[in-house]
Amino acid sequence: MPYSTPLGYQVKTQDIAVAGGLDLNIRSLLDIQQYFDPLGEAENAGISPACWPLFGQIWPSAQKLADLMQVYVLGERRILEIGCGLALASMVVHRRNGDITASDCHPLTETFLKANLQLNTLPALKYSTGNWDRINSELGQFDVIIGSDVLYERNQPAALSAFIDRHAAPHAEVLIIDPNRGNRSAFNRQMAANGFSLSETLINTPLHNGNAYKGRLLSYLRS
């Protein structure tokens, strides 16, 4: 049921299915009409009013990444989710006791993450601000970097590939679920220039609610 917060935007909660795992109870923004940036924090992070509500939506590719993380072999590897939004995949990894750090540049991402962890009776999850256009020296390097639908703007292939290059360990794997965005080819070229080889897997299985989905898993390896 939708309801208003004291901070001037509306939210809702819903159950999100995870293939092979328990549902996640997720608080999200009511719709893409929400906007609340009284201190200009989002604007300072480079987020326009039109893009402000995007972090708080449940996107199809994010659901596919969460499904993948339910069966992915975690081991002892250090994992980073980039542009995590509502962090479905991070919560799945966290629930499986994986070493996961969620990251995003939106000023409200961590607030929603904490609320959703509470809704699912999960302990605190590591979070770090991750702005692809800025240096975050405290973030460190990761064995696995994951993301979903992160190539929706033209300038993102260069910025994201550079961010990944800074934060990927020398022997790293990068997994991106992409809904066939037009910027994919440019990103592939940038990743190749940084020493990553690519394999692609088509994804055309419907979402859990029966809605059609078409995209691909982009798997990059640097070794």
QUIJO-V671537 format. One record per run of one state. SS is the DSSP state (2 for helix, 1 for strand, 0 for the rest). FROM is the first residue (numbers start at 0). LEN is the number of residues. Records with the same first field share a line. If there is no record, write none. Layout:
# QUIJO-V671537
SS->FROM-LEN, FROM-LEN
This chain:
# QUIJO-V671537
0->0-2, 4-5, 18-2, 29-11, 44-4, 56-3, 71-6, 81-6, 95-3, 104-4, 119-6, 129-12, 148-7, 178-5, 193-3, 203-11, 222-1
1->2-2, 9-9, 20-9, 77-4, 98-6, 125-4, 141-7, 167-11, 196-7, 214-8
2->40-4, 48-8, 59-12, 87-8, 108-11, 155-12, 183-10
